[in-house]
Amino acid sequence: MSYRFHSTATLAAFAMAALPMAVQAQSSAQPAANTLNPVVVTAALAPRTANESLSSVTVLDEATLRRQDPVSITDLLRGQPGVDVSTNGSFGKNSSVFIRGSGSGQNVLLIDGIRLRSATSGGAAWQHLEPRMFDRAEIVRGPRGSLYGADAIGGVIQLFTPQGEEEGPQPRISVGGGSFNTQRLSAGISGKEGGTRYSFSASHFTTDGQPIRRDGDDKGYDNTTALARVSHTFESGAEAGVLALRARGHNEYDGGENDFVQQVAGVYGELPITDNWRSRLTLSESRDESDNIDNFGDSVFNTKVSTARWENTLTAGAHELIAGAEYSEDRVNSTTAYDETSRSNAAVFTQALLDFAPFTLQASLRFDDNEAYGEEVTGSVGVGYDVDGHHTLRANYGTAFNAPTYNQLYFPGFGNPDLESETSQSIEVGVRGQYAHWFWDAALYQTDIDNLIAGQGLLFNVPETRIRGAELSAGVELDDWTLAAALTYTDPENRLTGKRLQNRASQSLRLDVDRELGDWSVGGSWIAQNHRYRDAQNQDRLSGYGLVNLRAGWQFAPLWSARVTLENALDQDYITTRSFDGADYINAGRAGFLSVHFGQ
């Protein structure tokens, strides 16, 4: 596959470049915020349409999630602009998400504004997030350390749960199953009554799984998730709400098994102090818990992150100023004897969003003081220029940092308490074309990382790492057709050795095509990536691959529908990582799933 990728990528780039000419006749004079130019909040802590955000951003809306009906969140993210995914097999096995060549621990995952991660490993347990609990995803590429603090070097991904926008109760039920004795069941109810919005849902997923080593045994997985969300808007304009999402289950993996818990919970209150000043206080907690039985014996890794965040938004005409403070505390309860089991972080931050049409300016600054690794200052500045009613130029510069995790500092055998924090500087230039029925977006960027944490034995800091890249994406909604395309090039290089950073593909292509045919719908996705290296010396090469996923839906009665998906339709044998002993972690071959849905 890998030797063909250059010509395939060139052909795809030509097709994407020709896309504007193919639909130019459908353009209108003034674009409006819609599914092709959605409103995003993650990029700037304030609602902005995609072309106003001055960011490289991808939004996966509810219609996309329902059409693709992925088994895993990583299936949805794989091949999106600037995004790479590595997994130790399918169905609940350990997964890493890379954004713009940065590691999984160098990115931030938010669920309704609440950060979810493991304080011991640093990254988020993406494999345990049930896609049917969410109705929207925002992928923001580029540093956001000045807004979200540590680890936001590559970008931020935020998942949103249903809020309940329709009047009256709206029930929904989904049941289905398929290959590997997989069963999926979900049910929920949401709605709005006066000023109160609510959403309650639950899901259960179970599968016998498939071998993750060649000639190995099936590795099963089950996950039960529950969600509750309630908010109320008072006549004064004040708002209060509560959110709780909890997933728990059992996972069999290479060499062992574990029971896990993933949880976020939060309560917030927002007050209109004056006509131009709103103040919001959020208290939240996230948990990542794992009880393991494996070749190394029994172990427990439980981490809890508690956060209080205060944000104030002041408006003056077209300008906005956001200022706030944040206090968080990490706590670890583990059978592993860490030298430290808690650390706190205090931060203050501010951001100015200034509109001097046709120029816009965004600038932010944040100060963090952590009792474990000291003080860090991060900042960013972005400039945008509206060339005309359709085209926006942007340029961004930002800094970020990644704090060493408990494992990296204190884990027996490879932890190094003398590790320094990773720091980064990024620059990006981009242009977006926005039209009534289509858009395109192109970006070039470079990120320089000092003190990258690396090593498979005793960990150490790599003095200089450079990541260069280019992204091209486009989308079309025309008549009954919906198309999305993404082409990514990434060059993540260890400047000391000249080698590519391990576990990253350098070229990626994704095409999604769907069509409505009355009561029927059909679609498919093609995802292709070139080779990657398992080791830092670039000697252990993993071949590239191409995946074809097919789907079809049938609205057979009011509120009733059926959907069938065929994942990896060509039965591609592909791997994205290997175990420490050199064995391939294989992913699932061809797999079919059927589900029946009731509700909107």
N, C-alpha and C positions, 0 to 999 in steps of 0.2 A: 504493500500500500504506500509506504513512505516514498519510494522512488517516483511514484506518479503524482505526488501531491503538488509539486511545483507547477506542473501544467494544469492540474485541476484548479488550483488556487488562482492562476492567471486567468483561466476561462471564467471562473466565478467573479473575479474582479472586473473583467470586461463586461459581464452580464449586469453587474450591479451598477457600473458606470453608465451603461446604456439604459438603465431603468428609467431615469428622468425623461429621456426622449420618448420612451414608449407610452408614458402617461401624461405628457405635458399638456395635451389638449384638454385633460380633465381638470387642470388647475383653476383655482379661483383667485380673486384679488387679495382677499384677506383671510388668512387661516384662523381657525378658532381652536380653543382647547377641546380636544376629543381624544379618542383612543390612540391616534397617531401623534398627538401633541398633548399628552396627559399632564395633569397637575401632579408634581412631586413635592414631598416635604423633607425627604432625607438629606438632600444635597445642601440645603441652606437653612434648615430649622424653620422654614416658613414656606407656605405654598407658592410655588412658581411653576409655570408650564415648562415643559422640557427645554424648549428653545430659550426661555428666560433664565433657566437655572445656571447658565454658564458652566455646565458640567457635562461630562460624558455619562449619560444615564440611560438605562434600559428599564422599562416598566412592563411587567407581565401581569395583565389584568385578569379579572375573574373569568372572562370568556376564554382566554388562553388556557388558564388552569383547568377549566371544565372540559375544553376540547381535548387536551392532551391527557388529562386524568392520570398523571404520573404515579408510579408506585412509590417513588422517592423524590424528595426535593432536589437531590443531586441530578436526577434525570431531567428535571426542568432547567437546571442551571447549566448543564454540560453544553459547551460550545457557544454560549451566549457571548456577546462582544467582550473581549478581555478576560473571560472566565475559563478556567481549566479545572477538571475534576479528576481526582485519583481515588480509587477504592480498592479495599482488600477483599474483593468479591462482591456479590450482590445480596440484597435483602438484609439490611441492618448491619452490614459489616463496616468497619472503620473507614471513614471517608474524609478527604481533605479537599478544600475548595481554595483555589489560587486565583487571585485577581491581579492582572497586569504583572504576572511573574512573581508576585510576593507570596510567601508561604501562608498556610492556613491560619497560623497564629498571628499573622501580620494584617489581618482583616477583622472587621467587626460585624457581628450578627446582632440585629435588634428584632425583637418581637413586640410590635406596638410600642416602640420607644424604649423597651426594657432590654438591656444587654444580657445575652446568654452565652456563657463560655465556661470552660473548666479552668480553675485557678492553678491546677497542677500541670495539665498538659498545655494550656493556653488557648487551644482552638475550641471551636464549637462541635458538638456531636451532631453533625448534620444528618447522619443516618437515622436518627430517632425522631425526626420531625415529620409528622403525618401531613401530606399535602392537602388533604380534604379539610383540614382545620383552618386553611387560609384562603383568602380570595384576592390577594394582590401581593406582588413582590416588586421592590424597587432596588435596582443594582446601580450604585454610584461608584464610578471608577476614579481613582485619584485620591491623594491624601486628604483625610478629614480629622487629623489629630487636633486641630485648633477648635473643633466642635465636639468631638467625642473622646478625646484623650488618648491613652495608650493604645497601641496596636493598629490604628487606622492608617497604615502605610499604603496598602494597595487599594483600599476602598471600603465601602460599607454596603451590606445587604440588609434590607429591612423587610420583614414579613408582616402582613396585616391580617388580623382576624376580622370576620364579619361584624359590622356595627349594628345592623338592624335599621335599614333606611325606609322600608315599606310600612305603610299603615296597617295595623292589625297583625295578628300572628301569622307567620309564614312557615309552615312545617316543611321539612325535606327529609327524605329517606333514600338511602342507596345501599344496594346489596349486590354482591358479585363474587367472582372467583375466577380461577384459571389454572395455568400451569404450576407444577410443583406443589399441587394441593393447596393453592393459595386461596384464602377467603378474606373478603373485605366487607365490613358492615359499618355504616355510619348513619346517624340520625341527628336532627337538630330542629330548633325552632328559633326564629328571630322576628323582630318587628319593632314597631314604634307606637306608643300610646301617649298622646300629648307631647310633653317634653322628655319622655323617657324612651330610651332605646335599649334593646336587650338582644342578646344572642347566647343561646345555650346549645351545645352539641357534644357528641361523643362518637368515638370510632373504635373499631377493633380490627386489627390486621394480624393474620397468622399464616405461616407458610412452612412447609417441610424444607424449603430451600433447595440448594444444589451444592455439589462439592465446590470448594474454593481452591483445592489443590487437585491436580490431575490424579485420577484413580482414587480420590478420597471419598469420604462419607458425606452425605447431605448435611448441611448446617442450617438448622431451623431458626426461626425468628418469630416473635409475637410482640405486639405493641397495642396497648389500650390507652387512648388519649381522651381527656375531657376538657372542655372549655366553658367558661362562664364569663360573660362580659355585660355590664350594666352601666349606663350613664344617664344623667338627667341634666337638662338645661332649664334653669330657672327664668322667671320673667325678667329679672334684673340683668340677664345675660351671663350670670355665673354658671359654672358647669362643674359637676363632680362625677367621678366614675370609678369603677373597680374592675380589675381583670385578673383571672386566674386560669392558667393552662398547665396541665400536668400530664406527662406521658410516663408510663411505666411498662416494663415488659422483660422478656428473657431473650438472650441472644447466644447462639452457639457460634464460636469462631475458631480460628486455627489454633489448636492446642488448648482449648478450654471453653468456658461458658461464663455468662454473667447475668445478674439481674441489674437493671438500670432504672434510674428516675431522671427525667428532665422536667424542670418546673420553672415557670415565671409567674409572679404575682405582683400586683401593684394597685395603688390607690392614688387618685389625683384630684386636685381641686384647682379651678381656674376662676379668677375674679377680674372683672373690668374695673380697674381702679379709677380711671377717667375714660373719656371718649377715645383717647389716644394711647392708653396704657393698659395692658393686660398682664397679669401676673399668674404664674402657674407653678404649683408645687407638686412633685411626684415622689412618692415613697415606694420603693420596689425591692424585690428580692428574687434572685435566681438561684437554682440548685442544679448541680450536676453530680449524680451519685452512681457509683458502680461497685457491686459486690461480686468479686471474681473468684472462680475456681479454675486454675490452669496448671501448666507444667511447673510453674514457680511456686505453687502452693496457694493458699487462700489469701486474698487481699481485699481491702476496702479503700476506696478513694471517694470521699464525699467532700464537695466544696460548696460554699455558699457565698454569694456576693450580695451585700446589702447596700442600697444606694438611696441617697436623698438628693434631688435635683430641683433647683429653683431657677425658673426662666422668666424674664420680663421682656415684653415686646412693646416698643414705643414707635408710633408712626407719626410722620410729619409729611403730609401730602403723599408723594410717591416714594418717600424714603422710609426705611425701617431701621431701627436699632434694637439689637437683641443683646441682653446682658444677663449673666447669671452666675451661680455657684453650684458646686457639686461636691458631695462627700460620699465616699464609698469605702467599704471594708471587705476584704477577702478573708475567709476562714476555711481552714483545712482540717478535716477529721479523717485520719488514715492509719492503717496498720503499718505503713512505711514511716520510719522515724525521721521526719523532716526536722532540720535545725530550727526552723521557724514555722509557725502554724497560723499566723495572722499578719496582716499589714493593712494600713489605712492610707487613703489618698484624698487630699483636699485640693480643689481646683476652683479657679474663677475664669470666666471667659466672656468675650464680647464679640459682636459681629455687626458690621454696618452694611446695609443693602441700599445702595444709592442709585437713583434713576435720573440720569441727565440725558434723556432721549436725544439722539440715537445711541448715546453711550450709557453703559451701566457699569457700576463698580461694586465689587464685593470684597470686603476685607475683614479678617477675623484674627483674634489673638487669644491664647489660652496659657495659663500658668498652672502647672501641677506640682504638688509637693507630696512625695511619697516617703513614708518612713523607712522603706526598704532600699530604694534606689535613688533617693534625693529629688532634686528639682529639675524640671524640664519646662522649657518655653517653646511653644509651637505657634505658627502663624501661617496665614495664606492671603493671597490677593488675586483677584480675578477681574479682568476687564472684558467687556463685551461691546460689540458695535453692530447695530442693525444696518446692514448694507441697503436693504430695501424691505418690502413687506414680506419677503420670503427667506432671506438669507441673513444669518447671524454669525459673525466671527467672534472667537473667544481666545483668550490667553490666560493661563493660570500658573501661579507659582505657590508651592506649599511645602511645609515641613511637617514631619511626624516622627514618632518614636515607638519602639516596641520594647516593653519591659521584660526582663528575664522571668520565666515562670518558676514555680516552686520545683518542678522536676529539673529544670535547667540549672537551678542554683544548688539544690540540696539532695537530689535523688542519689541514693548510695550507688557508687560505681561509676557514674558518669557526670553527676552534677558538679558544677564549678562555682563556688560562692564568689569568685573574683570576676565573673562575667560583667561586662558593661552593657548598658542599654543600647539597642540598635537605634540609630538616628538616620533620617532620610531627608533629602531635598528633591523635589520633583518640579518639572516644568512641562507644560502642555500647551499646544496650539490646536485649535479645531475650528470647524465650520459646519453649520447645520442648515439644510434646506428644508423648509416647512411649507407644505401645500395642502390643499383641501383633501386630496385622496392619497397622498403619499408623502414620505419624508426620506431624507438621507442625512447621514452624519459621518464625518471623517475626523480623525484625531491622530496626532503624532505626540509622543511623550518620551521623557527620559527621567528615570529615578536613580539617584545615587544613594546607596546605603552604606554607612560606616558602621563597623563592628557587627556585621551579620553573625548571628550565632549559628555555628555549624559543628559537625563532627558526629561520629557514630560510637566512639569510645568516650574519652574525656572531652567535654565540649570546650570550644574556644571561640574567640571573636575573629572573623575575617576582616582585615582592615578596610578593603574597598570592594563593593559590588555595584555593578551598573546594569540597569535594565532599560533597554530601549524597545519601543514598540510602535505599531500603527494599527488602527482599528477603522473599519468601514462597515457601516450598517445601513439598512434601508427597510422600509415597510410600505405596503400598499394595501388599501381597502378600496376595491373597485367592483361595482355590481355585487356579485355573490362571492367574489374571491377575496381572501385574506392571505397576504404573503409577507414573510419576514426573512431577512438575510443578514448574516454576520460573517465578516472575514477578519481574522486576527493574526497579526505577526508579533512575536515577542522574542527578544534576545536578552535573556537573563545571564549575565556573565560574571564569574568570579574574576576580578581584575588581577588578583595575585597569580592565578594559574592560567587564565585565558579560557577556562572550561565553562560549559553551560551549567547552571544550577540544576541539581538533580530533580527528577520527578516532574519536570515541566516540558510540555510540548511547545515548540516554537511557532507552529502554524496550525490554524484551526478554521474550519468552515462549518457554518450551520445554515440550513435552508428549511423553513417551515412553510408549507402550502396547504390551505384549507379552502373548501368550497361548499356553499349551501346549495342543496338541490331540493327545494320544497321542504318536505318533512324529513329529508335525508341530508346528511352531511358526510363528506369524505375528506381525508387529509393525510399528510405524512410529513416526516422530518428526516433530513439527511444530515448526519454529523460526521465530519472527517477530521482527523488529526494526524500529524506526522509523528515521527519517533521521539522518544524521550530517553533519558539516561537514569538508571537506578543509582549510580554511584557518582561521587564528586569528581572522579578521574575520567568520566565519560568512556569507560570501557564496557560497562554492562548496559547494552542497548536494548530497549523495548520497542518493537516495531509499531508503526502507525496503524491506523484502522479506519474503517468507514462503517457507520451504522445506519440502517434504514428502519424507521419506525412508522407503522401504518395505523390508521384509525378510521372508524366510521360510526355514525350515530343515526338514530331513527326516532323521531317524535311520533309515537304510534297512537297517542291519545292526549287530550288536554292534561298538562302537568306531568305526563308520563313519557319517559324516553328510555332507550336502550343504547348502550355504547360498547363497542368491541375495539380492543387495541391489540396490535401484533408488534411486540417489541423485538428488536434485532431480527427483522423479518428474513434477512439473508443468512442467519445463523453464523454470524461472524465470531471467530475465536479470537478474543482480544484480551489484553491485560494492560493495566496501567501502573502496576507496581509488583515487586517481588518481596518475599520474606527474607529475613536475614540469612537464612541458609541457602538462598538462591532459588527456591521453588517459586513458580509462577502463582500469583493470585488470580485465578480465572474468573471472569464474569459470566453471567447467565447467557446461554444461547437463545435460540428462538423461543419466545414465550407469548402465549395468547391469554387475554383476560376479557371477560364479559361481565357487564354490570347493568342493572336496571335502576332507574332513578325516578323518584316522585318529588315534585316541588318545582319552584321557579328556577 
